[in-house]
Structure formats: C-alpha cells, structure tokens
Amino acid sequence: MEFKKLGIATLVATGISLASTVNAQVINLDIDSSAEELVSSTFSFLPQRVRDVTSFSNVSFTGNDLQSGAFSTDGNTFLDDLGINSGIVLSTGSAFDAIGQSNTSDFTSTRFNNPGSDRLSSLVGRNTFDAATLSFDFDVADNVAGVVVDFDIVFGSDEYDPFLFSSFPTGENNDIFSVAFDGVSLGQDLVSVDRINRLSPDFELFTSNFDGNIATEADGLSNRINLGGFFETGSHSVEFSIADVSNAGIDSFAFITANFEIVPGDIEPTPVPELSARGASLAIIFLISILLLMSENKKAGGLRLRNQLA
C-alpha cells in the first residue's frame, strides 16, 4: 500500500456554547516550562503505542518567557467545553492574559519589542513583531507506515472588533497564528483575526467575548480548529508561531494540543477471488442474458413512449 504525504489543512468547528461562568473556570498555567516541556505538554495525551514509534529532537523556543506556558484545566472551563483540557499556549503578549478571570481591558497589550517571524511576515506580506515560535523535529519509526498528526487549536485576540479590516487589505493587518509541517504552512492564514470573525465567511468559527463571560482577556476567540496531515516513516519538522502584524500592540494567543494516530505498516490488500474455468463460463453466460434482457426492455420502453406521443 502506498501513502503520500499530505500538505493540506482542514477546519473543524466545534460549535459548543461557551456559557460557563467565570468564577467556575480554573486554568493552571506554568510559564517556567522549558521548550522540551512545552513539546511534552502539547502531546500529553499520546498513548504509549504512539510514543513507542515517535521521538522528538531539535526543540527550540523563540520569544519572551512570558509568551508561552503549559496549561491544564479543572474540567469546567471554556476550553473543556471545546474538548481541550491540557496543552500549551503561545501569545504575542503575556500568556497570563489568555487565562484572565474576565475580559477587563479592551486593548490588552504587552510589548516585548522582539523580532517577528520571517515565515509569518511572508504569509501576510507585512512586518510582524513579538513572535512566539516553538519548533521541533519528530521521527517516525520504520516499523509503521506513518502517523496522522492532528493539532487542535483555539485562537483568541483582543483585536476583536475595533481592528477588523482596518487600514490594510483583509489578512494583512491583524495578528496571525500558523502551523508549518516540513516548512509548509498548513492553511496559510486560516487562523487569524481577519479570517475568523463575526463578519467573515468563517463566522461560524467565531465566539464573541465582548460581555466578558469567558475567562480570558480576548474580546473574541475561535471554536476548536483542527489542522493536520499524514506523515510517513522518517524525520519531520513542526513549527508553531504567532505574531503581531504591522505593529507590536494588542495581543493574541493560541491554545494548542495534539493527537497522533498510527497507520500500521502491515496492511495487506484484500485478495481478489480467482474464478475457475466453469465459473468464468457461467459468469459470461449470465452477463449476456442480462444484456439481452436490458435490450428488450429498452425496445419496449421506446415503443410505449412513441405510442404516448402519438
């Protein structure tokens, strides 16, 4: 069986109402996590059978320490409503604002005056700033055909709604998050303020937080988004990156968790039953009989149609 590497992205919206009260929501955040611990937290749900065929290396994080962290929930948060209860968060500002008790500020902004991301800048055609980037390699053992990798993402931003479509063409002014497999960005700018909002074609992916009922400083956030693909045996690279676009103000963030599924390497095609000489003859006779019957029915049908027209 032949498999091909997929460089495609799929958007899967989980339309669950985020109606939990802020007082009941507890999201624990550890900003002291090393880059290796961030990767481990991203894949915290991997079963042992997946861990046996995958390994991680060349792990690195670029950004301020406040821009990333490992999180877990108490089981009663807006993330749990969306089917996510642990993983990592990356932010263009302070990751603590992603798990605030309520939406208390209209323009949350922590400026680190750090560089942006070259890859994200090339995607949107503008300069980016204060990028937070986690990258690593993963290896798939040669005793399987490959693995299917799925990343679940919840994107939020305080740029909703005042900065929608402001000053520049759509997708070129507001914050963006992207996942790259083997150097190829999945979905291009699928995960951005300008792409996911109440006025966009993907409005069903958007949830407003203007009333502050969701425990985050974001004025709006996405539902759960899924990005992934199939990767065969060998070494592959992954990069998560989020950045401010056009200026270093007003923050955005992304919660990320991952799932792997193994594609076994011992799948055999189903054999086609062989026909005996007598069986083949009977099959041919049967087929000829069916064709003759269809021909007679067609003639009769045509006669009936001509009689009706007459």
Buried (B, 14 or more C-beta within 10 A) or exposed (E): EEBEBBEEBBBEBBEBEBEBEBEEBBBEBBBEBEBBBBBBBBBBEBEEEBEEBBEBEEBEBBBBEBBBBBBBBEEBBBBBBBEBBBBBBBBBBBBBBBBBEBBEEEEBBBBBEBBBBEBBBEBBEBBBBBBBBBBBBBBBBEEBBBBBBBBBBBBBBBBBEEBBBEEBEEBBBBBBBBBBBBEBBBBBBBBBBBBBBBEBEBEEBBBBBEEBBBBBBBBBBBBBBBBBBBBBBEEBBBBBBBBBBBBBBBBBBBBBBBBBEBBEBEEEEEEEEEEEEEEEEEEEEEEEEEEEEEEEEEEEEEEEEEEEEE
